[in-house]
Amino acid sequence: MSPQPSLRPQPRRLSLGEAIRTERLLLRGWRDSDRDPFAAMNFEHPLIEPGHELRPHVLYRLAAPIAAN
């Protein structure tokens, strides 16, 4: 018996320079210039208690796999 094909659409990666844009959203690939704003969001989030922020070097490490994809 052969396996049933998946009915779920298979995700695809955006190629370099490709983007998906809607009225409220822009999805694009990661840029090196995104690192600092990504780190800054950690300090602006209303649910992060003062003193529990992640330091920028930790956030840069968290962002590395995003940038690699």
N, C-alpha and C positions, 0 to 999 in steps of 0.2 A: 504494500500500500504506500503510495507516495504521500509526502507531507502536504498539508493544505497550504496554499499560498496565503500570505498575510494580506489582510484587507486594509491594514493600516498603511498610510502613505509612508514611504521611506524618506527620511530626511536627506537633504543634500547640502553640501557645503557651498557657501558663496565663494565665487572666485574672486581673486584680488581685484578690487575696484568695483565689484558688483554690490548693489544695495537693493533692499526692498523698502519702499516708501508707501506709507498710507497717510491719511489726513493727520493722524496724531503720532505717528511712529516712524522712525528711521532705523532700520537694521542694516548694519554694515560691519565689515571686518574690523578687528582690533587694530589700533594704530599705536605706535610708541608714545605719541602725544596724549594718549588716554590714561597713562599711568598716574600722573599727578591728579587729574580730576577724580579718578577712581579712588585714590587714597583720601582725597579731600571729602568725599561723600561719607566716609567713615566718621568724620568728626562733625558732620552736619545732621546726621540721622537723629531724629527725636527720641528713639528708643535706646540709644547707646548712653549708658550712664557715664557721667564724667569719671575719668580714671580707668575706664574699661575699653578705651579706644585701642585699636590695633595700630602699632607704629607703622609708618610708611614702608620701611624695609620688609615688614611681614606682609603687608598688602601687596607689595611688588612681587614677592614670592608667590602669593596666591594668584596673581594675575598672569604669571608666566605660562601656565598651561592654556589659558585663554589665548594669549598671544601666539602660542605655538600652533593653534588650530587654525 
